[in-house]
Amino acid sequence: MADTSKIVKEFLGDDEFPIDWETEQERGLFWVYDDLHCPQPISPMFFDIGGWWLTCDHMFRRFGTPFACDWIAKNVNGYVYTAAVPADPDFDLPAMEFGNLYTPRVPKEDLDYVGKIGNYLDAVLPTYGLNFADWWKGRLVPEMKNNLDYLETKIDCWDEIPLMEWAVILEDAMDIHDRHWKIHWMMNFSQLAGTLKLQAVMEEVRGEIDTELLGRLQNSTEDRNWDSIEALWKMKKEVKGDEVLLEAFAEEGGAGIHAALETTERGLKFIAERLEPYQREFGWHAVWSHEFIFPTRFEEPDPILDVIQGYVESDYDFSSAIKALADDIVAAREELLEGLEGDDLEKMRAASEINANMAPLTPDHHFYIDQGTNAHLRLVLICIGRKLVEEGVVDVPDDVIYLKYNELRYLLGDLENFNARPIVKQRRAEREEAFQTKPPDWIGTATEAQLEFPYLSLWGFPDRLYIDHEVTDAVTGLAGSPGVVEGPARVVMEVADFDQVKEGDILVCQMTNPAWTPLFGLLSGIVTDAGGTVSHSAVMAREFGIPAVVGCSCATERIKSGDRVSVNGSTGLVEVL
């Protein structure tokens, strides 16, 4: 059962990007640079205990997938690369220290495993697609809320809790992380089942899959993303109707706004009654949620004020935007059913309803898991860091994030003799050095079989494998959201740049996640280095009705803020004019 499919391309390292391969089998995998989740150099702690790849084996075990049985990570020159491990009894890789490993991967004695388990998967997935939305609302979300509430009670009184009790709370947080990401993978496959069913019925009934229509049908108006935007928009309306607040929001940047608000009674009331409740409900994310290094909005509210200021300066109207999207979703569903009758109509309607029920789960699972769970785990680590600062063994709370998990345990076990400072200093220097390295989109061995792995559409493969990145006045990527727009480019690499985004800008960035969603109300288009047609940037661009080109690899290098660019979200072409 070993994979003997044709090798399409191979990159095993060079002088600019050397790679230490542990085994020949590792060299034989197709490794994708995870610029979708972790576009910047990774921290040791997140790689050890926070990565999404740590529970992937659960997904493959639960569903018995015939195409892969694990999804593993490799730290290469400071950057995260991930690879799908084929469902192959002859394939053997060691487990990560704090990850999981599903063994035996494939029964050696059952040569017909792939075919038989494929039949099972085809049979069971519709059950998930049909029922998961109810499971999510009725059982899984309440469970996750309860877990996160527990961690918040600890975070809120961090100074009252002894250091070694925090060590136990960290173990609790890791268990919660593990459980929530198992829910994530169950949701992921359930949603895939709904989408695949709709695609299958479209092809059967219509003779083809209308990808643009399918994208519109994935949109949602009732999810936590839109709840967050509505809350910001309501604060914007309050600001515009109050002279004192309006004066404060005339200051430059979030920090200036915050300082101005603190000088007036009205401003302090706005902070207490509007800003802080928003932080409590929606602040559990960072500019890159898949990393512990970046502060959350719960800790630092200034980026929230930046976005509100952008709304104040723009004519963005939430009510109109959400109505337009809702109307388009209704129109898309009507278009899907147009002209059908009898069994064809019933098949399409049933598939459409399942898809519609699953649509809000894309932003909602980000809210509770990718953002919320990782943010709470970060803050538990920060609480431990604060305790260690008090003990005089580290200099700042986030020093702990530059330790590996076992190193943190060594420190907790022997505060007097385990010297963490030189380790932290070295790791910080290594991360800064890693920024000087340009990681390639992929490494290893790309075979025809590996490129068929369905989730690679998130990264834009196999299409990105063949994009020519020759230096010209044009940048090529994938068509993420249809339409053509011209406008000024705004390159945003970090949260400090959020306040630079103005109405009508074309956002150029590595990738977005839900923390970036409030910016979309100001944008006329988006261009990203990372991602595929179902990445966050592409999905949100379609919801906001703006053109998007994703997976360009080099957009943030080739395009500068202020450049006038043309974005063709239908062809994947971005031109500097």
CORVEN-V621960 format. One record per residue. N is the residue number from 1. OMEGA is omega in degrees with one decimal (999 if undefined). Layout:
{{N	OMEGA} {N	OMEGA}}
This chain:
{{1	179.5} {2	-177.4} {3	177.9} {4	-177.5} {5	-175.2} {6	174.1} {7	-179.3} {8	177.8} {9	-179.8} {10	172.7} {11	-174.6} {12	178.2} {13	174.7} {14	-177.3} {15	-179.2} {16	-179.6} {17	-179.2} {18	-178.2} {19	176.2} {20	179.2} {21	-177.6} {22	179.9} {23	175.5} {24	179.2} {25	176.0} {26	176.7} {27	-176.5} {28	178.3} {29	174.8} {30	-175.1} {31	-178.4} {32	172.9} {33	-174.5} {34	176.2} {35	176.1} {36	-178.0} {37	-173.1} {38	-176.5} {39	-178.8} {40	178.8} {41	-170.7} {42	174.5} {43	179.0} {44	-176.6} {45	180.0} {46	178.9} {47	-178.6} {48	-168.3} {49	-173.1} {50	-172.6} {51	179.6} {52	-176.0} {53	-173.7} {54	-178.0} {55	-176.9} {56	-179.7} {57	178.1} {58	179.2} {59	-176.7} {60	176.7} {61	-175.4} {62	-175.0} {63	178.2} {64	-171.9} {65	-179.7} {66	-174.4} {67	-179.8} {68	179.9} {69	173.6} {70	177.8} {71	-169.3} {72	-176.3} {73	176.6} {74	176.3} {75	-178.2} {76	179.7} {77	177.4} {78	-177.1} {79	-178.2} {80	170.1} {81	179.7} {82	-178.2} {83	172.8} {84	177.4} {85	-175.3} {86	174.7} {87	-170.5} {88	-178.4} {89	-179.4} {90	-176.6} {91	-175.4} {92	175.1} {93	178.4} {94	178.1} {95	170.4} {96	-172.7} {97	-178.5} {98	174.3} {99	179.9} {100	177.8} {101	-179.9} {102	177.7} {103	-7.7} {104	-175.1} {105	178.1} {106	178.6} {107	-178.0} {108	-175.3} {109	-176.1} {110	-176.6} {111	179.9} {112	-175.1} {113	-173.6} {114	-179.3} {115	-176.9} {116	179.4} {117	174.4} {118	176.4} {119	177.9} {120	-178.4} {121	177.9} {122	-177.2} {123	-172.8} {124	-175.3} {125	177.8} {126	177.9} {127	176.4} {128	-179.5} {129	-177.1} {130	-168.9} {131	-167.7} {132	-179.7} {133	176.9} {134	177.4} {135	-178.9} {136	-177.0} {137	-171.8} {138	-172.0} {139	-169.1} {140	177.4} {141	176.1} {142	177.5} {143	-178.5} {144	177.6} {145	-179.8} {146	179.1} {147	-178.6} {148	175.5} {149	178.2} {150	-179.7} {151	179.0} {152	177.6} {153	178.2} {154	-179.4} {155	-178.0} {156	-179.3} {157	-172.5} {158	-174.5} {159	-178.9} {160	-173.4} {161	179.1} {162	-175.3} {163	-175.9} {164	171.2} {165	175.6} {166	176.6} {167	178.1} {168	178.1} {169	176.4} {170	176.2} {171	175.8} {172	-178.9} {173	177.3} {174	175.9} {175	177.7} {176	176.6} {177	-179.5} {178	-179.4} {179	-176.8} {180	178.7} {181	170.6} {182	174.0} {183	178.6} {184	-176.6} {185	175.5} {186	176.5} {187	-176.9} {188	-179.7} {189	178.6} {190	178.0} {191	176.3} {192	179.6} {193	178.8} {194	-179.8} {195	-179.9} {196	178.2} {197	179.3} {198	177.1} {199	-178.0} {200	-179.9} {201	176.9} {202	-178.7} {203	-179.7} {204	-172.8} {205	-176.1} {206	-178.8} {207	178.3} {208	177.0} {209	177.7} {210	-173.2} {211	178.8} {212	177.5} {213	178.9} {214	177.5} {215	178.0} {216	-179.5} {217	176.9} {218	-176.9} {219	-177.8} {220	175.6} {221	-177.0} {222	179.7} {223	-174.4} {224	173.6} {225	-178.1} {226	174.7} {227	179.6} {228	-179.8} {229	178.7} {230	179.0} {231	177.2} {232	-179.3} {233	177.0} {234	176.1} {235	176.4} {236	178.9} {237	178.8} {238	179.5} {239	-176.7} {240	179.4} {241	-176.2} {242	-175.3} {243	-179.0} {244	179.0} {245	-179.0} {246	177.6} {247	178.2} {248	-178.3} {249	172.4} {250	178.7} {251	-177.1} {252	174.5} {253	-177.7} {254	-179.7} {255	178.3} {256	177.8} {257	-178.2} {258	179.5} {259	179.5} {260	178.5} {261	-177.4} {262	-178.0} {263	-178.5} {264	177.2} {265	179.3} {266	179.0} {267	178.3} {268	177.3} {269	177.5} {270	178.2} {271	-175.3} {272	-172.6} {273	-177.7} {274	-173.6} {275	-176.7} {276	173.2} {277	176.5} {278	177.2} {279	-178.5} {280	-177.3} {281	-171.8} {282	-172.9} {283	-174.8} {284	175.6} {285	179.0} {286	179.4} {287	168.7} {288	-174.2} {289	-179.8} {290	178.4} {291	-179.7} {292	-173.6} {293	-169.7} {294	179.0} {295	178.5} {296	175.1} {297	174.5} {298	179.8} {299	-173.9} {300	-175.4} {301	-172.5} {302	177.5} {303	176.4} {304	179.4} {305	175.8} {306	-177.4} {307	177.9} {308	177.9} {309	177.0} {310	177.4} {311	179.2} {312	-177.1} {313	-177.7} {314	175.1} {315	179.9} {316	-178.6} {317	-176.7} {318	-176.1} {319	179.7} {320	-177.8} {321	-177.1} {322	176.8} {323	179.4} {324	178.8} {325	179.3} {326	178.8} {327	-179.8} {328	178.1} {329	177.0} {330	-179.8} {331	179.8} {332	179.2} {333	177.1} {334	177.9} {335	179.5} {336	-175.1} {337	-173.8} {338	175.3} {339	-179.3} {340	176.5} {341	176.8} {342	-177.9} {343	179.1} {344	179.5} {345	-178.3} {346	177.3} {347	-177.5} {348	179.9} {349	179.9} {350	179.1} {351	179.5} {352	-179.4} {353	176.9} {354	179.1} {355	-179.5} {356	178.7} {357	-178.1} {358	-173.0} {359	-179.1} {360	-175.0} {361	177.3} {362	177.2} {363	-175.7} {364	179.3} {365	173.1} {366	-177.0} {367	-175.3} {368	-170.5} {369	-176.8} {370	178.9} {371	-169.1} {372	-176.6} {373	178.9} {374	179.0} {375	179.8} {376	177.0} {377	175.7} {378	-174.3} {379	172.5} {380	177.0} {381	179.0} {382	176.4} {383	175.4} {384	178.2} {385	177.5} {386	178.1} {387	-179.2} {388	172.6} {389	177.4} {390	178.4} {391	178.2} {392	-176.3} {393	169.9} {394	-173.7} {395	179.1} {396	-174.3} {397	-175.6} {398	171.2} {399	-176.6} {400	-178.2} {401	177.8} {402	172.3} {403	166.8} {404	-173.9} {405	179.0} {406	176.5} {407	175.9} {408	178.5} {409	175.6} {410	179.7} {411	179.4} {412	-179.6} {413	-176.9} {414	-176.1} {415	-174.3} {416	-169.8} {417	178.4} {418	-175.2} {419	-177.4} {420	-171.3} {421	179.6} {422	177.7} {423	-179.7} {424	179.8} {425	-179.9} {426	-177.7} {427	177.1} {428	179.0} {429	179.3} {430	179.3} {431	177.8} {432	178.4} {433	-178.8} {434	178.4} {435	-179.6} {436	-178.5} {437	176.1} {438	-179.0} {439	175.9} {440	-178.0} {441	-177.6} {442	174.0} {443	177.7} {444	-173.9} {445	178.0} {446	175.1} {447	179.8} {448	-179.1} {449	-178.3} {450	179.6} {451	176.6} {452	-179.1} {453	-166.3} {454	-175.5} {455	179.4} {456	173.8} {457	175.4} {458	-179.4} {459	178.5} {460	175.9} {461	9.2} {462	-173.8} {463	-177.3} {464	-179.5} {465	-172.9} {466	179.8} {467	178.4} {468	-178.3} {469	176.4} {470	-176.5} {471	176.9} {472	174.8} {473	179.5} {474	175.3} {475	-176.8} {476	176.6} {477	-178.4} {478	177.6} {479	-175.5} {480	178.8} {481	-169.7} {482	177.0} {483	179.5} {484	179.3} {485	171.4} {486	178.9} {487	179.8} {488	177.6} {489	173.4} {490	-179.0} {491	-178.5} {492	-177.8} {493	-177.1} {494	-174.5} {495	-179.9} {496	-179.4} {497	-176.1} {498	-176.0} {499	178.0} {500	-176.6} {501	-179.3} {502	179.6} {503	178.7} {504	179.1} {505	168.7} {506	-176.9} {507	174.5} {508	-174.2} {509	176.7} {510	178.6} {511	174.2} {512	167.8} {513	-176.1} {514	176.3} {515	-178.5} {516	-171.5} {517	-179.8} {518	178.7} {519	-172.5} {520	178.5} {521	-179.8} {522	-166.8} {523	170.7} {524	177.6} {525	-179.5} {526	177.4} {527	-177.8} {528	172.9} {529	-170.7} {530	168.5} {531	175.7} {532	-172.8} {533	177.0} {534	174.8} {535	-178.0} {536	-177.4} {537	-178.7} {538	-179.0} {539	-178.1} {540	177.2} {541	178.0} {542	178.9} {543	179.9} {544	177.1} {545	179.1} {546	179.4} {547	178.3} {548	170.1} {549	-174.4} {550	176.3} {551	-177.6} {552	179.7} {553	-171.1} {554	-176.1} {555	-178.0} {556	175.6} {557	-173.4} {558	-174.0} {559	179.3} {560	175.5} {561	-178.2} {562	175.0} {563	172.5} {564	-174.3} {565	172.4} {566	-179.1} {567	177.1} {568	-178.1} {569	177.3} {570	-178.8} {571	-178.1} {572	-178.2} {573	175.3} {574	-178.1} {575	171.8} {576	-172.3} {577	999}}
